[in-house]
Amino acid sequence: GTFSRSRSSSISSIENISSEAIQCLVFTDSYVRKNDSAMSQTLWVGTSLGSIIQVIVLIPTLEVRNTNPVTVAPSGTIFRLKGSIIAMSFLDCNGDLIPYQFESWKDANKEKKLERTPTKSNVNNRMSPTNMSEQEYTDRQFVVFVSEKVTRVVALPSQNCVYKQIITEVSFVVKSEIIQIKDAVCLVCYIATGHISVFSLPSLRQLIYIDFVPLVDLRIARTFCFTNYGHGMYLCSPTEIQKFSMASEFCTDLKDYLGELFQACNMPEPPKQSFFKGLFGGGVSQLDREELFGDASGKGSRAVAKHMPGPSANINAMNARVGSATSEVSRAHQLMVERGEKLGQVEERTEKMMNEAESFSTAAHSLMLKYKDKKWYQL
């Protein structure tokens, strides 16, 4: 891919505007020119033809904000990449991700003292280098450009391309995000071939390149997204969301994170029925004499006679076992008889087939003798 900076006004011609579309927008405080020591409020515009345009946004102070409009003007700095621009993000001088700046709306009548940008002072203090003069300066900010084919890391305010990487040559990037994985900032790309590629920032060193899910449905391309800590999700069907993770620690502890819709509980034991309630209630009682006074109660009465089985009981049990054995033998005999009958039928069919084969052989032999000595024109 090519990388260039242009300050020509021909980029805003009618022909280019009619065929070029805006793909992404980023509002941030950045450097406009090479020798700038202070940051300005800017808007970065990524287009479908691979152009990144920097626009200066001048917001009036709070005293005249209601009367003076916001002034927007192009800075003249344009970066070009191969393919449509998919994502843009900004890093500080330490390579940490700069969060998106915003300010919630407040009613001026209720709030007397309003801060213009609460996060601006913190960002400036973190990114401002120490012991710096006007003559010498260093790069204090990195901007990451990601297109369908390549990615670039540009240092600001020098506007030099410090790192570059080709993401894919034969395919294109469907979704790309700059996210936080563990303690590092990484660039994660989902390619149309079904692969996921992860690069370190700002060095753009490839960390992961793995086959994930092929792009077989347009629904996947529209809903595929990455989040911090290596998580992501997409709509795999009209009613199902598939979540995935690139963090090994999360996959190891996944069983602890999963919940259950229903928690299995043991059924409680039925309450014990009172003796007097069953005795005087008039209903059907489930208690019998053995449960109350017999061995089932735990303390059997010695004065109650017990039934002791004699020799006749053993004889009856033996007769029952003999009867069951006799029935099993008769059943086995019946099965053997049925099997013998089936084998006899098979033998008869086999003999019939042998006779038919012998008659067919005799007929074929006689037909051969009949036409043996005849010529072909006598047939």
Sequence and secondary structure as in RCSB ss.txt:
>XXXX:A:sequence
GTFSRSRSSSISSIENISSEAIQCLVFTDSYVRKNDSAMSQTLWVGTSLGSIIQVIVLIPTLEVRNTNPVTVAPS
GTIFRLKGSIIAMSFLDCNGDLIPYQFESWKDANKEKKLERTPTKSNVNNRMSPTNMSEQEYTDRQFVVFVSEKV
TRVVALPSQNCVYKQIITEVSFVVKSEIIQIKDAVCLVCYIATGHISVFSLPSLRQLIYIDFVPLVDLRIARTFC
FTNYGHGMYLCSPTEIQKFSMASEFCTDLKDYLGELFQACNMPEPPKQSFFKGLFGGGVSQLDREELFGDASGKG
SRAVAKHMPGPSANINAMNARVGSATSEVSRAHQLMVERGEKLGQVEERTEKMMNEAESFSTAAHSLMLKYKDKK
WYQL
>XXXX:A:secstr
   EEE  GGGGSHHHHHH  EEEEEEEEE  STT  S EEEEEEEETTSEEEEEEEE   SSSTTTS  EEEEE
EEEEE SS EEEEEEEETTS B          TTT SS  S TTHHHHHHHH  SS  SS     EEEEEEESSE
EEEEEETTTEEEEEEE  SSS EEEEEEEEETTEEEEEEEETTSEEEEEETTT  EEEEEE      HHHHHH E
E GGGEEEEEEETTEEEEEE  HHHHHTHHHH   SS            HHHHHHS S     HHHHHSGGGSS 
 TTS      HHHHHHHHHHHHHHHHHHHHHHHHHHHHHHHHHHHHHHHHHHHHHHHHHHHHHHHHHHHHTSS  
GGG 
